[in-house]
Amino acid sequence: MRLRKLNDEVLVAEEPVVRVSGADIAALKRQALTNPRQRIRICAHPSTEDRLHEMLIVHTRGTYVRPHKHVNKSESVHIIEGEVEIVFLDDAGAVSDVVRLGDYRSGREFYYRVGDPRFHTLLITSEFLVFHEVTNGPFRREETIFAPWAPEESDAAACGAFQARVAREAAARG
């Protein structure tokens, strides 16, 4: 597969028919481990202006995804490999819902879709999380709202404490 590198975390497929193999996933996992934020994605859509955005994303265990919500967008996620808790939070930062996902063979739910703007984050419980995400485009940075009560990624200690608190609240929800 021909890929164009936008940065260390974003690759864009440059084929008329995008195909992804197990070897491609293995290569992405190795690359994710070398990135400071421990993540990487292949965009199957050629441009941020496309009306449909499809991405194959790899995160490692412990990757911090700052809680955020999307304005005027829907988002669906299908787990290919690994396990994750998608944690939804209310406007004050309290856990409001938890969706525990795993790949099809895990026995867990393996897909979710959300259509309204809700703060959410990921708690990755496996070594790697490989997932297919679909959302509507075009991409506009201002349509992603980060939770003001959540730490920025630059403060590792605060991020760790935040993730621990969210994990405790998520576990209490059963």
C-alpha positions in Angstrom: 0.0 0.0 0.0 1.3 3.4 -0.9 1.1 5.9 2.0 1.8 9.6 2.2 3.1 10.7 5.5 1.5 13.9 6.9 3.3 13.6 10.2 4.5 10.8 12.6 0.9 10.0 13.5 -1.0 10.4 10.3 -0.6 8.5 7.0 -2.8 8.9 4.0 -3.5 6.0 1.7 -2.8 6.8 -1.9 -4.5 3.9 -3.7 -7.8 3.9 -5.6 -8.8 0.8 -3.6 -7.5 0.9 0.0 -6.5 -2.5 1.4 -5.1 -3.2 4.8 -3.4 -6.5 5.8 -2.2 -8.0 9.0 1.3 -7.1 8.0 0.2 -3.4 7.7 -1.3 -3.6 11.2 1.9 -5.1 12.6 3.9 -2.2 11.0 1.5 0.4 12.4 1.9 -1.1 15.9 5.7 -0.8 15.6 5.4 2.8 14.4 3.0 3.7 17.2 5.5 2.5 19.8 8.1 5.0 18.4 5.7 8.0 18.5 5.7 10.2 21.6 1.9 10.0 21.9 1.9 6.2 21.1 -0.6 6.4 18.3 -0.8 6.3 14.5 -3.5 6.3 11.9 -4.1 5.6 8.2 -6.6 7.9 6.6 -8.5 6.0 3.8 -10.0 9.3 2.7 -7.6 11.4 0.6 -8.4 14.9 1.9 -9.6 16.6 5.0 -12.3 18.1 2.8 -13.9 14.7 2.0 -17.5 14.3 3.2 -16.7 10.9 4.7 -13.6 10.2 6.8 -12.5 6.6 7.5 -9.5 5.9 9.5 -7.7 2.8 10.7 -6.2 3.8 14.1 -3.7 2.2 16.5 -3.2 3.3 20.1 -1.1 1.6 22.8 -2.2 0.8 26.3 -2.2 4.0 28.4 -2.5 6.4 25.5 -4.2 9.5 26.8 -7.1 10.8 24.6 -8.1 14.1 26.0 -11.9 14.2 26.5 -13.5 15.9 23.6 -16.8 16.2 21.7 -17.6 16.8 18.1 -20.0 19.5 16.9 -22.2 18.6 13.9 -20.6 15.2 13.6 -21.4 11.6 14.2 -18.7 9.0 15.0 -18.7 5.3 14.8 -16.0 2.9 15.9 -15.5 -0.8 15.1 -12.9 -2.7 17.1 -10.5 -4.8 15.1 -8.1 -5.8 17.9 -7.9 -5.1 21.6 -10.1 -3.9 24.3 -11.2 -0.4 25.4 -13.6 1.5 27.5 -15.2 4.4 25.8 -16.1 6.7 28.6 -18.7 9.4 28.2 -18.5 12.4 30.6 -21.1 15.1 31.4 -20.3 18.8 31.0 -18.9 18.8 34.6 -16.5 15.9 34.0 -18.4 13.1 35.8 -18.7 9.7 34.1 -22.2 9.4 32.5 -21.8 6.2 30.5 -19.3 3.5 29.7 -19.2 1.4 26.6 -16.8 -1.6 27.0 -15.6 -2.8 23.6 -13.5 -5.6 22.2 -12.9 -7.4 19.0 -15.7 -9.6 17.7 -14.2 -12.8 19.3 -13.9 -11.2 22.7 -17.6 -11.6 23.5 -17.8 -7.8 24.2 -19.7 -5.3 22.1 -17.5 -4.4 19.2 -19.1 -1.4 17.7 -20.7 1.9 18.7 -22.0 5.0 17.1 -22.8 8.4 18.7 -24.5 11.1 16.9 -24.8 13.9 19.4 -22.0 16.0 20.9 -20.8 14.2 24.1 -17.5 14.4 25.8 -15.7 11.1 25.6 -12.3 9.5 26.1 -10.7 6.1 25.8 -9.3 3.9 28.5 -7.3 1.2 26.6 -7.0 -2.0 28.5 -5.1 -4.1 26.0 -1.5 -3.8 24.8 -2.8 -2.3 21.5 -6.1 -1.1 20.3 -6.7 -1.3 16.6 -10.0 0.3 15.4 -11.8 1.6 12.3 -13.4 5.0 12.9 -15.8 6.7 10.6 -17.0 10.3 10.9 -18.4 12.9 8.6 -16.2 15.5 7.1 -14.9 17.9 6.2 -12.5 18.1 9.1 -12.6 21.5 10.9 -10.4 21.7 14.0 -12.9 24.2 15.6 -15.6 21.5 15.5 -13.6 19.4 18.1 -14.2 20.8 21.6 -11.8 19.7 24.3 -13.1 19.4 27.9 -11.8 22.4 29.8 -11.7 20.3 33.0 -9.4 17.7 31.5 -5.6 18.1 31.5 -3.7 18.8 28.3 -1.5 16.1 27.0 1.7 17.9 27.9 1.1 17.3 31.7 1.8 13.6 32.0 1.3 13.4 35.8 -2.1 15.2 35.5 -3.1 13.0 32.6 -2.3 9.8 34.6 -4.2 11.0 37.6 -7.2 12.0 35.4 -7.2 8.6 33.7 -7.0 6.8 37.1 -10.0 8.8 38.4 -12.0 8.1 35.3 -11.1 4.4 35.5 -12.3 4.3 39.1 -15.6 6.0 38.2 -16.1 3.8 35.2 -15.5 0.6 37.2 -18.0 1.8 39.8 -20.6 1.8 37.0 -20.2 -1.9 36.6 
